[in-house]
Amino acid sequence: MNRSLAVILAALLLVAGGVVHGMYADRWQTSSALDDAVARVARVPLTFDGGAGLELSTESAEYGQAGAQGYWARSYTKNRQSFLAILMVGRAGRMAVHTPEVCYRGAGFDLQGSPAPVAARSAAGAELGAFWSATFVKPGTVGAELQLLWSWSDGNLWDAPKSPRWKFAGHPALYKLYVSHDASGMTADAAAQSRDEFLRAFLPTLNETLELQ
């Protein structure tokens, strides 16, 4: 994925989340659980099995609007395919209320079909997490067919409930993960295979660092 496009998309997700859900404010002081989660986010390594990442520039004000107290945006490369990953952590009330369909549509992207569930598994078949997956296309723009995945974790494996706000209500810390890649010119099967290979290599390192169970 073009790095400039990755930065724009990262900012888009964050700003839209802050605008739409700016009325949700933290009502409690930072807990030790949230402090620990923020520290874990910072410890996620840039390298993983067969892949490497590059830190992207971030704007603290944009992440603050989204309710994130720990965060990063990175461009990862695996098998010569680039992926944008955005990881955030904050209070559940802020992290759970925003999904990407609204902001991508607001930026001129058309959602193709409906979000579909995706189960990520290791090479040995072990469960790594559940995600929502959707394809967004920007008409008239070359190279703007994006396959996007998103999910949440309250300390357990990644989960993609239909109502995350209710599922995670009251949790002192909630992780949110976005993973996207440019699927332009790829068949649906090829895009899915590339996505699954990335998750299979990336998630074990991420899950271990965040101490997900």
C-alpha positions in Angstrom: 0.0 0.0 0.0 1.3 3.5 -0.9 2.6 5.0 2.3 0.8 8.4 1.7 -2.5 6.5 1.2 -1.8 4.6 4.4 -1.3 7.8 6.4 -4.4 9.4 5.0 -6.5 6.3 5.8 -5.2 6.2 9.3 -6.1 9.8 9.9 -9.5 9.3 8.3 -10.4 6.5 10.7 -9.4 8.5 13.7 -10.9 11.9 12.8 -14.2 10.4 11.8 -14.4 8.5 15.0 -13.8 11.6 17.1 -16.4 13.6 15.2 -19.2 11.0 15.3 -18.6 10.0 18.9 -17.0 13.0 20.5 -19.8 13.1 23.0 -18.4 10.0 24.7 -16.0 11.2 27.4 -14.0 9.2 30.0 -15.7 9.4 33.4 -13.2 7.6 35.5 -9.5 8.1 36.2 -7.0 5.9 34.4 -6.9 2.4 35.9 -3.9 0.2 36.4 -5.4 -2.2 33.8 -5.4 0.6 31.2 -1.9 1.7 32.1 -0.7 -1.9 31.6 -2.5 -2.2 28.3 -1.0 1.0 27.1 2.5 -0.3 28.0 1.9 -3.5 26.1 0.9 -1.6 22.9 4.2 0.2 23.0 6.1 -3.2 23.3 4.6 -4.8 20.1 7.7 -5.5 17.9 8.1 -4.2 14.4 9.2 -7.7 13.2 7.3 -11.0 13.2 7.5 -14.3 11.4 8.6 -13.4 7.8 7.5 -9.8 8.1 8.7 -6.4 9.1 7.0 -3.1 9.9 7.6 0.6 9.6 6.2 3.2 12.0 4.0 5.8 10.3 3.6 9.3 11.6 0.6 9.9 13.9 -1.2 12.9 15.2 -1.8 12.7 19.0 -4.9 15.0 18.8 -6.6 12.7 16.3 -6.0 9.6 18.4 -7.2 11.6 21.5 -10.4 12.4 19.7 -10.9 8.7 19.0 -10.4 7.9 22.8 -7.1 6.1 22.3 -4.6 6.4 25.2 -2.1 4.0 23.6 -1.7 3.6 19.8 0.4 3.2 16.7 0.0 3.0 12.9 2.4 0.8 11.0 3.0 -0.3 7.4 3.9 -4.0 7.5 5.3 -6.0 4.6 4.8 -9.8 4.2 5.6 -11.7 1.0 6.1 -8.4 -0.8 2.5 -7.4 0.1 2.0 -4.3 2.2 -0.6 -4.0 5.0 -1.6 -1.0 7.1 -2.2 -1.9 10.8 -3.6 0.5 13.4 -3.7 -0.6 17.0 -5.3 1.4 19.7 -6.3 1.0 23.3 -8.6 3.0 25.6 -11.7 2.9 27.6 -14.3 0.5 26.2 -16.9 3.2 26.0 -14.7 5.0 23.4 -13.1 2.1 21.6 -16.3 0.1 21.0 -18.7 2.7 19.5 -17.1 3.3 16.2 -16.8 1.0 13.1 -15.2 2.0 9.8 -18.2 1.7 7.5 -19.2 5.3 8.3 -15.9 7.1 7.8 -15.0 5.2 4.6 -18.3 6.0 3.0 -17.9 9.6 4.1 -14.6 9.8 2.3 -16.1 8.6 -1.0 -15.5 4.8 -0.7 -18.3 2.4 -1.6 -18.8 -0.6 0.6 -19.0 -3.7 -1.5 -21.6 -6.0 -0.1 -21.8 -6.4 3.7 -19.1 -7.0 6.3 -18.4 -10.7 6.7 -16.9 -12.6 9.6 -13.4 -13.9 9.3 -11.8 -16.5 11.6 -8.0 -16.2 11.9 -6.1 -19.4 12.7 -2.5 -20.5 13.0 -0.9 -22.9 10.6 -1.7 -25.6 13.1 -5.3 -24.6 13.3 -5.2 -22.8 16.6 -7.7 -19.9 17.0 -6.1 -16.5 16.8 -9.2 -14.3 16.7 -12.3 -13.3 14.9 -12.6 -10.2 12.6 -15.0 -8.3 10.5 -13.9 -8.1 6.8 -15.1 -5.7 4.1 -14.0 -4.4 0.8 -14.2 -0.7 0.0 -13.8 0.8 -3.5 -13.4 4.4 -4.4 -14.9 4.9 -7.9 -12.6 6.6 -10.4 -9.5 6.1 -8.3 -6.7 3.8 -9.5 -5.5 1.5 -6.7 -8.3 2.2 -4.3 -9.8 -1.2 -3.6 -9.2 -1.8 0.0 -9.8 -5.0 2.0 -10.2 -4.0 5.6 -10.4 -6.0 8.8 -11.3 -4.8 12.3 -11.7 -6.4 15.7 -11.5 -5.8 19.5 -10.0 -7.4 22.5 -10.7 -7.0 26.2 -7.7 -9.2 27.1 -9.2 -12.3 25.4 -8.6 -13.3 21.8 -9.8 -10.8 19.1 -13.5 -10.7 18.9 -15.9 -9.2 16.3 -19.4 -9.1 18.0 -22.4 -7.5 16.3 -22.8 -5.1 19.2 -19.3 -4.4 20.6 -20.6 -1.5 22.7 -22.8 -3.9 24.7 -20.3 -6.9 24.6 -17.5 -4.8 26.1 -19.4 -2.4 28.3 -17.6 -1.6 31.5 -14.2 -2.9 30.6 -11.4 -0.6 31.8 -9.3 -1.3 28.7 -10.2 -2.3 25.2 -7.9 -2.9 22.2 -9.1 -2.1 18.7 -7.2 -3.3 15.6 -7.6 -2.4 12.0 -5.7 -4.2 9.2 -6.1 -3.2 5.6 -4.4 -3.9 2.3 -4.7 -2.9 -1.4 -6.6 -5.6 -3.2 -6.7 -3.8 -6.5 -6.3 -6.3 -9.4 -6.6 -9.3 -7.1 -9.2 -11.9 -7.3 -11.3 -12.4 -4.2 -9.6 -15.7 -3.5 -6.1 -14.2 -3.9 -6.9 -11.2 -1.6 -8.3 -13.6 1.0 -5.2 -15.8 0.8 -2.9 -12.8 1.2 -4.9 -11.6 4.1 -5.0 -14.9 5.9 -1.2 -15.4 5.4 -0.5 -12.1 7.0 -2.8 -12.7 10.0 -1.3 -16.2 10.4 2.2 -14.7 10.7 1.3 -11.4 12.5 -1.2 -12.3 15.1 0.8 -14.8 17.2 3.4 -12.1 17.9 0.8 -9.5 18.5 -1.3 -11.7 20.8 1.6 -12.8 22.8 2.9 -9.2 23.4 -0.6 -8.0 24.4 -1.0 -11.1 26.6 -4.3 -12.1 25.0 -5.8 -15.4 26.2 
